[in-house]
Amino acid sequence: MTDYKMLGIEREVYFKTSRSGGKGGQHINKVETKVEAWWSVTQSTLFDDNEKERILQKLANKINKDGFLICTASDTRSQLENKAKAIQLLKSQLYELEIRKKLV
């Protein structure tokens, strides 16, 4: 996997939002700040078949039956920040597989 692929992954991700659980004030339980980043491994145009197969094998416990890798973030009160964290989590999971040729 080359780094330019990681830059383009945002175009293939779609987001679902929901209310964060736990304690909160008047604001936190009314706003959808929890973010799930959904990325389809099988439908991705960024990776070749060998890379997709490796992703599916190595992350099998994190990929649902429809072939989506789902990363969740609910650390902050900002939906935008949680989106960025979810994308970063997704990227870090792919980087850990060491599919890329070299890190920059």
Secondary structure, DSSP 4 states (H G I P E B T S, - for coil): --HHHHHHGGGGEEEEEE---S---TTTTTS--EEEEEEETTT-SSS-HHHHHHHHHHTGGGB-TTSEEEEEE-SSS-HHHHHHHHHHHHHHHHHHTT-SS---
